[in-house]
């Protein structure tokens, strides 16, 4: 009886030791790339001054041109459909105060009414309006 018990425990031990080897084979197939998955660009935070705002009723979006503080001389376009963010952008345009925004780069072929942009476009979800013109 003890020999049979030892044989069973030894076979279970061999089975348990071989189990991680078998799992490695399964994990190798799980690391294959998944098709149809789109990776979003990372969130960025940038600072600048709003120089122009254009809102479209057709797309319910607001586009603003922002002159970046760093690097100086570079302009970009930010877009948002949130009314509160649009209000902050309009205030920044009226006062000339510095803003910070957080968003992701998006690919936009053309503005809603046509034409072309030769600037980077960011979809934003956060705007900070500073009380100072320069920081």
C-alpha positions in Angstrom: 0.0 0.0 0.0 2.8 2.4 0.9 4.5 1.7 -2.5 1.3 2.5 -4.3 0.9 5.7 -2.3 4.5 6.7 -3.1 4.1 6.0 -6.8 0.9 8.1 -7.0 2.6 11.0 -5.1 5.7 10.7 -7.4 3.5 10.8 -10.5 1.6 13.9 -9.1 4.9 15.6 -8.4 6.1 14.9 -12.0 2.8 16.3 -13.3 3.0 19.5 -11.2 6.6 20.1 -12.3 5.7 19.7 -16.0 2.7 22.0 -15.7 4.6 25.3 -16.0 6.3 24.0 -19.1 2.9 23.3 -20.7 1.7 26.8 -19.7 4.7 28.5 -21.4 3.5 27.0 -24.7 0.0 28.5 -24.2 1.4 31.9 -23.2 3.5 32.0 -26.4 0.3 31.9 -28.4 -1.4 34.5 -26.3 1.3 37.1 -27.0 0.5 37.2 -30.7 -0.5 40.7 -31.9 -4.2 41.3 -31.8 -5.6 42.6 -35.0 -8.1 45.5 -35.1 -6.7 47.2 -31.9 -5.9 50.9 -32.3 -3.4 52.3 -29.9 -4.1 55.9 -28.8 -1.3 58.4 -28.6 -0.2 59.4 -25.1 -1.8 62.3 -23.3 0.3 65.5 -23.4 0.2 68.7 -21.4 1.3 71.9 -23.2 1.2 75.6 -22.4 0.4 78.5 -24.7 -1.8 81.5 -25.6 -5.1 81.2 -27.6 -5.0 83.4 -30.7 -8.2 82.3 -32.6 -11.4 80.4 -31.8 -13.8 79.0 -34.4 -16.9 77.0 -33.4 -19.0 74.9 -35.7 -22.7 74.1 -35.1 -22.5 71.3 -37.6 -20.1 69.2 -35.6 -20.8 70.8 -32.2 -17.1 71.4 -31.9 -14.9 74.3 -31.0 -11.4 74.7 -32.6 -8.8 77.1 -31.1 -5.4 78.0 -32.4 -2.8 78.1 -29.6 0.7 79.6 -29.8 2.8 77.3 -27.6 5.1 78.7 -25.0 7.6 75.8 -25.5 8.8 75.7 -28.2 8.2 79.3 -29.0 6.8 80.2 -32.4 5.0 76.9 -32.8 1.2 76.9 -33.3 -1.3 74.1 -32.9 -5.0 73.5 -33.0 -7.0 72.2 -30.1 -10.6 70.9 -30.4 -13.3 70.2 -27.9 -17.1 69.7 -27.8 -17.4 70.4 -24.1 -19.1 73.7 -23.5 -17.1 74.4 -20.3 -13.8 74.0 -22.0 -15.0 76.2 -24.9 -15.9 78.9 -22.3 -12.4 78.7 -20.8 -10.8 79.0 -24.3 -12.9 82.0 -25.1 -11.9 83.6 -21.8 -8.2 82.9 -22.6 -8.7 84.6 -26.0 -10.4 87.7 -24.5 -7.8 88.1 -21.7 -4.6 86.9 -23.4 -3.8 84.8 -20.3 -1.8 81.7 -20.5 -3.5 78.3 -20.7 -2.4 74.7 -20.1 -4.3 71.9 -21.9 -4.2 68.1 -21.7 -5.1 66.1 -24.8 -4.1 63.6 -27.4 -2.9 64.1 -31.0 -5.6 63.3 -33.5 -5.5 63.0 -37.3 -8.0 65.4 -38.9 -7.9 65.6 -42.7 -9.6 69.0 -42.8 -11.7 71.3 -40.7 -15.5 70.7 -40.7 -16.1 73.3 -43.4 -13.2 72.2 -45.6 -9.8 73.6 -46.3 -6.5 72.3 -44.8 -4.5 72.6 -41.7 -0.8 72.5 -41.6 -0.7 72.3 -37.8 -0.9 69.4 -35.3 -4.4 68.9 -33.9 -5.1 67.8 -30.3 -8.4 66.6 -28.9 -8.5 68.1 -25.4 -10.3 67.1 -22.2 -8.8 69.6 -19.8 -8.0 73.3 -19.8 -6.3 75.3 -17.1 -6.6 79.1 -17.4 -4.0 81.1 -15.6 -4.4 84.5 -14.1 -1.1 85.7 -15.6 -0.2 86.5 -19.1 3.2 84.9 -18.8 4.6 82.3 -16.3 
